[in-house]
Every structure is written in structure tokens, then in C-alpha cells.
Amino acid sequence: MNMKEFKCPKCQSNMIEGIIFDNTRYGPSLPAWQPGKPERTWRGFKRKKTRSPITTFRCESCGYLESYASIQ
């Protein structure tokens, strides 16, 4: 995605690429998108092999966040 063309849909300011960390019992991890509904296990939720990393953009002006899962 070309950052020069990526504007905030709320206020039209520039969006900055970043990530959101998830603090887990085993340390920080990156969020990922997976298809389907969540399936509970005794340790939390089942993680499928088919997952896509998530990139989040934040508006420099208003702080609006927008996330995208990469398409593989």
C-alpha cells in the first residue's frame, strides 16, 4: 500500500503503518486473522495454520485506527 496515497477516512490526514502487540502469557505476539468462528480449547482458542498477519494504520491527526489482514 502506498503510504503517500493512504489517507484517514475520517479527517483525510496521513495514516502511519504500525502493529498492535498482544501481551500473552508467553510474551508479546502479533495478531493474525483466521477464517471461521473461534473454537475454545482448555488453553484458550484453537489456532489454525491458515492465518494472515494484520497491519494497523493510525491517523497522525485524529488517532483513528484501521486494520488490514494481508492477502496471501
C-alpha positions in Angstrom: 0.0 0.0 0.0 1.4 3.4 -1.0 1.6 5.5 2.2 1.5 8.8 0.2 -1.9 7.8 -1.0 -3.3 6.3 2.2 -5.4 9.0 3.9 -7.6 8.8 7.0 -11.2 8.1 6.0 -12.4 10.3 8.9 -10.3 13.5 8.5 -8.1 12.9 5.4 -4.8 13.3 7.3 -1.9 10.9 6.7 -2.0 7.3 8.1 1.1 5.7 9.7 1.7 2.0 9.4 2.3 0.0 12.6 1.3 -3.1 14.6 -0.7 -3.9 17.7 1.0 -6.2 20.1 -1.0 -8.8 22.1 0.6 -9.5 25.5 0.3 -13.2 26.2 1.5 -15.5 29.0 4.5 -16.3 26.8 5.3 -12.7 25.8 4.2 -10.3 23.2 2.8 -11.7 19.9 1.4 -10.2 16.8 -2.3 -10.5 15.9 -3.4 -12.6 13.0 -6.7 -13.1 11.2 -8.1 -16.6 10.6 -11.3 -17.7 8.9 -14.2 -19.2 10.7 -15.6 -18.9 14.2 -13.4 -19.2 17.3 -13.1 -22.7 18.8 -12.4 -22.9 22.5 -9.8 -25.3 23.9 -8.7 -25.8 27.5 -5.8 -23.4 26.9 -7.8 -20.7 25.1 -8.7 -20.8 21.4 -7.7 -23.1 18.6 -5.2 -21.6 16.2 -5.4 -22.7 12.6 -2.5 -22.9 10.2 -4.3 -20.7 7.7 -3.7 -17.2 9.3 -2.9 -13.8 7.9 -0.8 -11.2 9.6 -2.6 -7.9 10.5 -1.2 -4.5 9.8 -2.8 -1.5 11.5 -2.7 2.1 10.4 -3.1 5.1 12.7 -4.1 8.6 11.7 -1.5 11.3 12.6 -4.2 13.8 13.4 -7.3 12.1 15.0 -5.8 8.8 16.0 -8.3 6.7 14.1 -7.1 3.1 13.6 -7.8 0.8 10.6 -6.5 -2.7 10.3 -5.9 -5.0 7.3 -5.1 -8.7 7.0 -2.6 -9.5 4.3 -4.0 -11.5 1.4 -1.9 -14.5 0.5 
